[in-house]
Amino acid sequence: MKTGFYTFSFLLCTALGLLCPPPAEAAGDAFRPGQVIRYEGKTRISQVVGEEKPQGDSFKGTLLSISETSPKGVNTILAVRELVPEGGEGSPIACFDILESGRKYGLKARETATELENAHQMIGIYLPLRLQIPPVKPGNHEVLILNQIPVSIECSRSYSRDADEGQVVSTMSNAGKVSFDFRGNKATLNSWKESYTSSRKTGLVSRISIDYEMSVTINGNKITLSLDCDLEAKEVTTLEKTPLLQEGLAAFRKSAGAFKGMKPSSETRPLVDETGKLLDKSPWSALARAARTQLGGFVETFEADDAGKILAKILGKPAPDFTLAGLDGKQVNFRKETAGKVTLLSFWGYG
């Protein structure tokens, strides 16, 4: 995918790790088993380097959330994010996360697609994962810059209500500029604003807006970066009312299970293709895109060279059993001694 930010994008790709969603309030009344929400909108990152002209990338963003309750009573949300570049340049990508919903900690990532590290990094930068209004206590509030850099700000919060629409708008913003470290360089968060429109009755968030601007000087060049993300709930429905989505979701889970089981692409590709046939022309196409992105990442990671092919054959497989003499001379059986334990093997020798 074309980013257009050569200097800054290089720094970002080397600095950021896997997605770590920010904490949020407990789901409460906003969680409904079987509920499906499709958010759509625009997201843009722009930067100015020194006296140069501003550069930027714009995307159509989709955030799809599917709420479910497992047989064990655990509330989970399958969150799918998709970015489609505007202007016809670059390739669309999508990724997914499985979030657990609990009253004590709110939404928490339980599972992500490990083969999608690059996609998670880029999508996290451009399309932050927000499904609930984050709690703000008096005093400082921690926000995430570029999805990974925690910055403590003095946060102010305001509310406005629309009695006719039955909605409340909650807005959070920084009370002043704050400095933070960016890879050994002093950076400044100039402004931060988050706005959520939610139903007073159900707590469901129907609109999410996130805007911030930061600046940092690297090698004598001042770089100013700004993010503008605005998403609106275009459809709120249930799995029961969308049989096509149910069918596509079942196909998606089969492909995800195959990836988790380290199945070769010859086995997973037909499952991914089936998901696409069902959902590509539907409002839920982001789910099919996430499956294709995962397939591409899996092939690149495990099937593009000989080392990856060897790794794919051993990942997820039980280690072979063996018996060797310990330091005390007694025979030690690997399988017997390590059953049910996390084990680290260190191979060494001398010559």
N, C-alpha and C positions, 0 to 999 in steps of 0.2 A: 504494500500500500504506500503510495507517495505521500510524504509528510510535508515537504517544502521547507522544513526548518533544519538546515544542514548542521550548523554548529550546535544549536540547542538540542536537537533531536538526538545527536550522538551522545551528548552528556546524559540525557534522560534515559536512553536505552541501557547505558552502563551503570546508571545510579539506581534504577528502580528494580524492585523485586516483584514477587507475585502479589496479586491483588489481596489486599487486606481490608475488607469493608469496614467503614467507620461504625462505631456503636450507635444504636438507636433505641428508642423507647420500646417497651414491650408492645406486642401487636395489639393486645386488648381487643376492642370491638372492631378494629380495622381488619382483623384476620377472619376470613370466612372459608371453611373447607370447600374446595372445589371452585373457588373464585378465580376468575381470570381477568387481568387488567392489561390492556395494551396502551402504552404511552408512546406518543410520537412527537417529534419536534426537531429543532435545529441545535447544533452544537458547533462551536467555533473556537479555535485557539489562534491568536495572532501575536506576533512579536515584532519588536523594533530593536535593531542592533545599531547603537551609536546614532549617527545622523542618517542612516539608510532609510529607505521607504519601508513602511510596514509590510510584512508578509503574513499570510495566514492560510489556514485550511478550514473549509466548512464541510459539514457532514449532515446528512439526514440521520437522526438517531431514533432507534426503537428500543424500548425497554418493555419486555414481556414478563409478567409475573403470574405464576400458577401456584395457588395455595392448596395444599393437601394435608391430610392427616394420615399417618401410617397406622397399620394394624396395632402397633404398640402405643398409639395415642400421641405420637410426637408430631407437632406441627412443623411442616417444612414449606419452603417457597422455592420453586425452580425459577431463577431469575436469568433471563436471556437478554443480552445486549447486542445490538447490531449497529454498525456504522457503514453508511453508504456514501462515498465521496460525491460531492456536488461538482458539476463541471465535466463529468465524464472521465476524469483522470484517477488512476489508482484502482485498487480492488476492494470490494466490500469484504468485511470480516465480521464475525460474531463469536461470542463466547458465552458460557453459562456457568452459574454457581448454584449450589444447593445450600440454602440458608435454613438454619433452625430457628424457630421462634419460641422464645420463652419469656415468662414474665420477669425473671430476674435480670436477664442481660439483653433482652430485645433480639434483634436479628444477629446471627453469628454464622460465619461461613463454616459449613461442615464438610463440603467437598467442592473441589474445582477440578477442571480438566488439566492435568499436569502437562499434557502435550501442547497446551495452548499458552505457554508462558509469554511469548512475544505478543500474541493477540490480547492476553489479559493486560499486559503492560500498556499497550497503545490504547485499548478501549477504556481502561481505567483512567488514563490521562484525559481523554476527550469526553468520556461519558461516565461521570461518577455514579456509583451505585447508591441511590437513595430511594427507599421505599416507604420510609416512615419519618416523622418529624423527630429529629434528635433532641434528647433532653438537654436543657441548658440550666445549670445551677448558677446562683449568684456568684459573681467573680469571673475568673478566667474560664475560657471554653477552648477545647482543643479541636482544631480543624486540620484537614489533610491537604497540603499543597501538592499538586501533581499526583494525587492519589496515594502518596507514600510518605511525604515529609510532614511530620506532626509539628504544628505551630500553635502555641498558646496565645489566645487573644483575649482582650477585655471585650466581652460581648454584650451588646444591648439587644433587647428583644421588644418587638411591638406587635400589636394585634389590631385587626380591623374586621368588622363583621358586616355581612350582607344579610339582613333579616329576610328579605324576599327570596333569596336563593338558598338560605339555610347554610351558608358557608362562612368559614372564618379563615383569614389569611394571617399566617404567622411568619414574621420576618425577623431574621437575625443578621446583625452586621457588627463589624468591629468598631470600637469606639475611637481608635487611633492607630497609627502605623506601628508596626512591631518588627524587630529584626530577628533573623534566624540564620542558621548555618546551611549553606548549600555547597557541599563538597569542598569545604575549607574556605569558601568565599562568603563574605557578609552579604546577605540578601535582605530585602525589605518587603514585607507584605503591605502594600499601599491601601488596598481596600478588599473587603470580603462581604458578600451578601448572599444569604439563602432565603428563599421565600417559598412557602408551602400553602396551597389552598386546599382545605379539607372540609368534609361534611361535618357539621356540628352534631348530627344524629348518629352517624356510623363511624366517624373518624377516618373514612377513606380519603386518601390524598389524591386529588384530581389534577393538580398542577404543581410542577416542581421547577424552580428557577435557581440557578447557581451562577454567580458572577464574582470573579476576583481578579486582581492585578498585583503582580509582584515584579520586582526589579533586582538585578544582581550585576556586579561588575566582574568580568572574567577576562584576564589578560588585557586589562585596560579598556575593554569594550563594555559599555553599559547596555544590558539587555533588559528590555521591559516585556513581560509576557502577560497576556490577559486571556481569560476563559469566559465564554458566554454560553451557557447551556439552558435551554428552556424546553420542557416536556409537558405535554397535556394528555390526559387520559381520553383516548379516542373511543375506547370500547370497554365496557365493564359487563362481564357476563359470567357464565359458569360452565364447567366441563359438561354438565348434564345437557346444556342447551347447545353445545357445539360438538356433535358427534365426529365431525371431520378432524377437529383438534384432538379428540380422544384417540382416534385411530393413528394420527400422526405422532402423538406423544408415545403411544405404544411402540411404534417403529423406532422412534428416537431412543427409547430406553433399551431396545434390543441392540442398537448400534453402540450406545454408551457402554452396555455390559460387555460387548465384544472387545471394545477398546480396553476396558478395565482388565479383561482376561488376556490381553496381549495377543489377540487373534490377528493374523496377517491381513493386509488390506484386501486380499482376494476374497476374504470372508466378510469383512466389514463394508466394503464398497457397495455390494448389493443392498445391504440394510440402509446405508446412507442414501442410495439412489431411491429406495422405496419411500423414505421420509420426504425427499424432494418431490417425488411424483404426487404425494398426497398434499403437501403444504406450500409448494412454490408459488402457486397462484392464489393463495388464500391470505387472509390478514395475519396468519401465524407463520409467515415464511421465514422469520428470524430463527425459528427453531430448526428449520432445515439448513439454514446457513450455518448455524452453530455446529451441526453434524458434519457439514462439508469442511469447515475450518478445522475441526478436530481431525478429520481424515487427512487433510493436507499436512497438519503438524505432526501427526503420527508417522506418516510416510517419510517426511523429511528427517525426523528424529531417529527412527528405527529401521528404515528400509533403504535409505539413500546411499549407504556405504557398508562395507563389510563389518566394521566395528559395531554399527547399529544393529545389523542383522544378528550378530552374536549376542549382543545385549538383549535383544528381544526374545531370544531363545531361553535365557536364564531368568529374566525378571518374572517374579510371581510364581516361580517353580520351587518345590522343596529342595533343599540342599541334599546331596547324596550322603548316605550314612557311612560312617567309618569308625574304626576303633584303633586308638594309638596309646602308647605308653605315656603316662604323665611324668612330671618331674620327679615324683617319688617312686617311679617304676611301675606303678599300678596301671592296669588297662582301663582306659576311659572310652565309653561308647558315646559318640556325639549325639545321636538321636535320643538316647535315654537321659543324658545329662542336661540337654537343652530344651526338652519338651515343655511347651508353655512359657518359655522365657525369651526375652529379647537378647540376642547373642551377637557379639562382635568377634569375627575371626580375623586374626592378624597373622599373615604368612611372612616368615622371615628365614634367613639362613646366612651362611657365610661360606666363603670359598677361597 
